Structure formats: C-alpha cells, structure tokens
Amino acid sequence: MNTTSNTEPTDDQVDAAILAALTEGGGGDDLHSWAEIRRRVPGSLDHRNERLIALWFAGRVYTIKIAGRNYVSLDDGHPRSCSPLVL
C-alpha cells in the first residue's frame, strides 16, 4: 500500500511563493522573467500560471511581454489604461 500523497499546493501557497519570489533581494519594482520566477514556485505549470493570472486580476502583479519573453513585477498601484497580460 502506498501511503505517500502527491498533493498540489493551495492557491494561497502558490500566491505567497510568487509574491515572495518577486520581493526577494528588495527588487519588488523590478521586472523579473516569469520563466525564472515560476521555477521557484511549487505546483504544476498550469496552477502557477492560473495563480499569476489571478494575482494580475487582483491588481497585485503587473505582467508584460518583451521580445517574446514574459515578465512580471509587483504592481505599483498606478492605474493603467491598458494593462497587458500575456502568458
């Protein structure tokens, strides 16, 4: 009998990991490569992407695509007429 369980982290755990990765080193306002950030976040790729989108809709993070790469930062609170979301 296999007693190990393969449990997916909760939404709150994934959110906290994304936000912590963005604030490490005091660079919360800096753009970070999503490819680098998501490697440090637990859970499946789909779950991590879903939570990034949820954080974007909640106004917690900002996302942008530059030269074909996705970047993310903490949202600075300034209103944007067009805030891009590309994954």
NORDAFEN-V669140 format. One record per helix or strand. SS is the DSSP state (alpha for helix, beta for strand). FROM is the first residue (numbers start at 1). TO is the last residue. If there is no record, write none. Layout:
SS:FROM:TO + SS:FROM:TO
This chain:
alpha:11:26 + beta:32:33 + alpha:34:39 + alpha:45:57 + beta:61:66 + beta:69:74
